[in-house]
């Protein structure tokens, strides 16, 4: 058994998600590094648009 870092409940060793609070448990660092590949085109567009808008705001100061 292991402990959920979010709610403190004990969960089975092979659990990927806490049954109590839904927190994802023990994802590999390789999956965490490739979060950009999981984004949809809309999410990428919004990230780019937000960055451009921030840049325009900072230049306008």
Buried (B, 14 or more C-beta within 10 A) or exposed (E): EBEBEEEEBEBEEEBEEBEEEEBEBEEEEEEEEEEEEEEEEEEEEEEEEEEEEEEEEEEEE
